[in-house]
Amino acid sequence: MNSLFSSGFHLGEVVNFLKRSQLVELAFVEKMENGLLSGKNLSAILSDLNFSSNVVTQISLAEHHGNLGQTLDLVEKNLRKSLSIKNKLIQIATYPILLVVFLVFIMLGLKNYLLPQLGNQSNSAVEIINHLPQIAGATTLIFGIAIGYCYWKIKHSSALLVFEKISRLPLLGSLIKLYLTGYFSREWGNLISQGLELRQIFQIMENQSSKIFRETGQSLLISLHEGQEFYQAVSQFNFFSKELSLMIEYGEAKAKLGTELNVYAEESWEKFFFKIDKLMQFIQPMIFLLVALMIVMLYAAMLLPIYQNMSTFK
């Protein structure tokens, strides 16, 4: 759509081209046609197509200030970056999950196939192997409860307070700070690049589905009413990197705040993924070490009874 609008096509021609080219699913184009026949504008049509409220709001504002082409270009770049970040997060999370599943299958295999073949033999290695599934289950349960508790706290209490507390944790806190810094910097940079004022941006944030985004917008709007500068208000949030407020102050002084925030967002994402990679480099050897320990215990479970019998025979 961005390419077609940039080439001078109006909305009706864009919909007609999409229908003829079959680049988009027919049901999708039909909804757009029905929206046009009903007299709806592009933002209302995208809302009917279940686009995110952030995208719909940006398009709606562009329809008012008349810079739709630039807005569509920024939205397209933003969506591509968001998709790239989500794909990378999935790739990073997939590997440790597969390793954990592999460990679980090893534990179940040892318990269900090895131990019955050892008969009534009892030693420390057999006992440890016998209780590995219970240990793994208890660990998983505790981890699940912790995640569920955090989700419940965010949903039923202030997300600002929850993330303030999480950001103080030794390892997870630094990752949360980098993630939120990159996320907010990118969103603010895109909106500022469209020529929106800070008051409009904070009002947009108040209407978003993300609770942390919404509450941050409310807090910033209050700070703005109290006469605080943008960088001063941002410096009060502990779940942002300390450098963010400095980048905002620098960007405002150079009248390039949108550009500076987008550049800083990219740097924050790079640091975030670098730390994730370092963490995976630590987790991978630990899991391999656990596998090696289980193999050692397997041999011990089989060989200890033999040594015991040899000593008895003597």
C-alpha positions in Angstrom: 0.0 0.0 0.0 2.8 2.4 0.8 4.4 1.9 -2.6 1.0 2.5 -4.3 0.2 5.7 -2.3 3.8 7.0 -3.0 3.1 6.5 -6.7 0.0 8.7 -6.6 -2.7 6.1 -6.3 -5.8 7.1 -4.3 -7.4 4.6 -1.9 -10.0 3.3 -4.4 -7.3 2.6 -7.0 -5.1 0.9 -4.3 -8.0 -1.5 -3.4 -8.7 -2.2 -7.1 -5.0 -2.9 -7.8 -4.8 -5.3 -4.8 -7.9 -7.1 -6.0 -6.6 -7.5 -9.6 -3.0 -8.4 -8.6 -4.2 -11.1 -6.1 -1.3 -10.1 -3.8 -3.7 -10.1 -0.9 -6.3 -12.6 0.1 -9.7 -12.0 -1.5 -11.6 -11.8 1.8 -9.2 -9.0 2.9 -9.7 -7.0 -0.2 -13.5 -7.5 0.0 -13.6 -6.0 3.5 -11.7 -3.0 2.1 -14.2 -2.6 -0.7 -17.1 -2.8 1.7 -15.5 -0.1 3.8 -15.0 2.2 0.9 -18.6 1.7 -0.2 -19.7 2.6 3.3 -17.7 5.8 3.1 -15.0 4.8 5.6 -11.5 6.3 5.5 -8.3 4.2 5.6 -7.9 4.3 9.4 -11.5 3.0 9.9 -10.9 0.2 7.3 -7.7 -0.9 8.9 -9.5 -1.0 12.2 -12.1 -3.3 10.8 -9.3 -5.5 9.5 -8.0 -5.8 13.1 -4.8 -3.8 12.6 -3.2 -2.8 15.9 -4.6 0.3 17.6 -1.2 1.9 17.4 -1.1 1.7 13.5 -4.8 2.8 13.2 -4.1 5.8 15.4 -1.0 6.9 13.4 -3.0 6.6 10.1 -5.9 8.5 11.6 -3.6 11.4 12.6 -2.0 11.3 9.2 -5.4 11.7 7.6 -5.8 14.9 9.6 -2.4 16.5 9.1 -2.2 15.3 5.4 1.1 13.5 5.5 -0.3 10.0 4.8 2.5 8.9 2.5 5.3 9.5 5.0 3.2 8.0 7.8 2.6 4.8 5.7 6.4 4.6 5.0 7.2 4.9 8.7 4.5 2.4 9.7 5.8 -0.1 7.1 9.4 0.2 8.5 8.1 0.0 12.0 6.2 -3.2 11.3 9.2 -4.8 9.5 11.4 -4.0 12.5 8.8 -5.4 14.9 8.5 -8.6 12.9 12.2 -8.9 12.8 12.5 -8.5 16.5 9.7 -11.0 17.2 11.3 -13.6 14.8 14.7 -13.2 16.6 13.1 -13.6 20.0 11.4 -16.8 18.8 14.7 -18.1 17.4 16.5 -17.4 20.7 13.7 -18.9 22.8 13.4 -22.1 20.6 16.8 -23.5 21.3 16.7 -23.6 25.2 13.1 -24.9 25.0 14.3 -27.8 22.8 17.1 -28.5 25.2 14.8 -28.6 28.2 12.4 -30.9 26.3 15.3 -33.1 25.5 16.3 -33.3 29.1 12.7 -34.2 30.2 12.6 -37.1 27.7 16.0 -38.3 29.0 14.6 -38.2 32.5 11.5 -40.1 31.6 13.4 -42.6 29.6 15.8 -43.3 32.5 12.9 -43.7 34.9 10.6 -45.9 32.7 13.2 -48.1 30.9 16.4 -48.1 32.8 15.3 -48.5 36.4 12.9 -51.4 35.8 15.9 -53.3 34.2 18.0 -52.7 37.4 15.4 -54.6 39.4 15.4 -54.0 43.1 18.9 -52.6 43.2 19.2 -49.6 45.4 22.0 -47.1 45.6 22.5 -43.3 45.5 22.6 -43.1 41.7 19.4 -45.1 41.3 17.6 -42.9 43.8 18.7 -39.7 42.1 17.6 -41.0 38.7 14.3 -42.2 40.2 13.5 -38.7 41.5 14.7 -36.7 38.5 11.2 -36.3 37.0 9.8 -35.1 40.3 12.6 -32.6 40.6 12.1 -31.4 37.1 8.4 -31.2 37.6 8.7 -29.2 40.8 11.2 -26.8 39.2 8.8 -26.2 36.2 5.9 -25.7 38.6 7.8 -23.1 40.6 8.9 -21.3 37.4 5.3 -21.4 36.1 3.9 -20.0 39.3 6.4 -17.2 39.3 5.5 -16.2 35.7 1.8 -16.5 36.5 2.2 -14.3 39.6 4.0 -11.6 37.6 1.3 -11.7 34.9 -1.4 -11.5 37.6 0.3 -8.6 39.3 0.7 -6.7 36.0 -3.0 -7.3 35.1 -4.5 -6.4 38.5 -2.1 -3.8 39.8 0.0 -1.0 38.5 2.3 -2.2 35.6 4.6 0.7 36.4 5.2 -0.6 40.0 5.6 -4.2 38.8 8.2 -3.3 36.2 10.0 -1.0 38.6 10.5 -3.9 40.9 11.5 -6.3 38.2 14.0 -3.9 36.8 15.9 -4.1 40.2 16.6 -7.9 39.8 20.2 -8.7 39.1 20.0 -10.4 35.7 16.4 -10.1 34.5 16.4 -6.4 35.4 19.0 -5.4 32.8 17.2 -7.3 30.1 13.9 -5.7 31.0 15.4 -2.2 30.9 17.0 -2.8 27.5 13.8 -4.3 26.1 11.5 -1.5 27.3 14.0 1.2 26.4 14.2 -0.1 22.8 10.4 -0.6 22.6 9.5 2.9 23.9 12.3 4.7 22.0 11.2 3.1 18.7 7.5 4.1 19.2 8.3 7.6 20.4 10.8 8.1 17.5 8.3 7.0 14.9 5.5 9.3 16.3 7.8 12.3 16.6 9.1 11.7 13.1 5.5 12.2 11.9 5.5 15.7 13.4 3.3 14.9 16.4 3.5 17.0 19.5 4.4 15.3 22.9 0.9 15.9 24.2 -0.6 14.1 21.2 1.9 11.2 21.7 1.0 10.8 25.3 -2.7 10.9 24.6 -2.1 8.2 21.9 -0.3 6.1 24.6 -3.3 6.4 26.9 -5.5 4.7 24.4 -3.2 1.7 23.7 -4.0 -1.9 24.8 -0.6 -2.4 26.4 -0.9 -1.6 30.1 2.6 -0.5 30.6 2.4 1.7 27.5 -0.9 3.2 28.7 0.2 3.9 32.2 3.5 5.4 31.1 1.5 7.7 28.8 -0.7 8.8 31.6 2.2 9.5 33.9 4.1 11.5 31.2 1.0 13.5 30.5 0.7 14.4 34.2 4.3 15.4 34.2 3.8 17.6 31.1 0.9 19.4 32.8 3.1 20.0 35.8 5.7 21.7 33.6 8.4 19.1 33.5 10.5 18.6 30.4 10.2 15.3 28.5 13.7 14.1 29.5 13.0 15.0 33.2 9.8 12.9 33.2 11.5 9.9 31.5 14.4 10.0 34.0 11.9 9.1 36.8 11.2 5.7 35.4 13.7 3.1 36.7 12.8 0.5 34.1 14.4 2.6 31.4 18.2 2.8 30.8 19.7 5.9 32.3 21.0 7.0 28.9 17.5 7.4 27.5 16.8 10.7 29.2 20.2 12.0 28.1 19.5 11.0 24.5 16.1 12.8 24.7 17.7 16.0 26.1 20.4 15.8 23.4 17.8 15.2 20.6 15.6 18.1 21.7 18.6 20.4 21.8 19.6 19.4 18.2 16.0 19.4 17.0 16.4 15.8 15.9 14.6 14.0 18.6 12.8 11.5 16.4 16.0 10.5 14.5 18.0 10.2 17.7 15.4 8.0 19.4 15.2 5.7 16.4 19.0 5.3 16.4 19.1 4.8 20.1 16.3 2.2 19.8 18.4 0.2 17.4 21.4 0.3 19.7 19.2 -0.8 22.7 17.9 -3.8 20.6 21.5 -4.7 19.7 22.5 -4.7 23.3 19.4 -6.7 24.3 20.1 -9.5 21.8 23.8 -9.4 22.6 23.0 -10.1 26.3 20.5 -12.8 25.3 23.2 -14.5 23.2 25.6 -14.3 26.1 23.0 -15.8 28.4 22.4 -18.6 26.0 26.1 -19.3 25.8 26.0 -19.8 29.6 22.8 -21.9 29.6 23.9 -24.3 26.8 26.9 -25.6 28.7 24.9 -26.0 31.9 22.3 -28.2 30.1 25.1 -30.2 28.5 26.7 -30.6 31.9 23.4 -31.9 33.3 23.2 -34.4 30.4 26.8 -35.5 31.2 26.0 -35.9 34.9 23.0 -38.1 34.1 25.1 -40.3 31.9 27.6 -40.6 34.7 24.8 -41.5 37.1 23.5 -44.1 34.6 26.9 -45.8 34.5 27.1 -45.6 38.3 23.6 -47.1 38.7 24.7 -50.1 36.5 28.3 -50.6 37.8 27.9 -50.0 41.6 25.9 -53.2 42.1 28.6 -55.1 40.2 31.3 -53.7 42.5 29.2 -54.4 45.6 28.8 -58.1 44.5 32.5 -58.4 43.8 33.3 -57.1 47.3 30.8 -59.6 48.8 32.3 -62.4 46.8 35.7 -61.6 48.2 
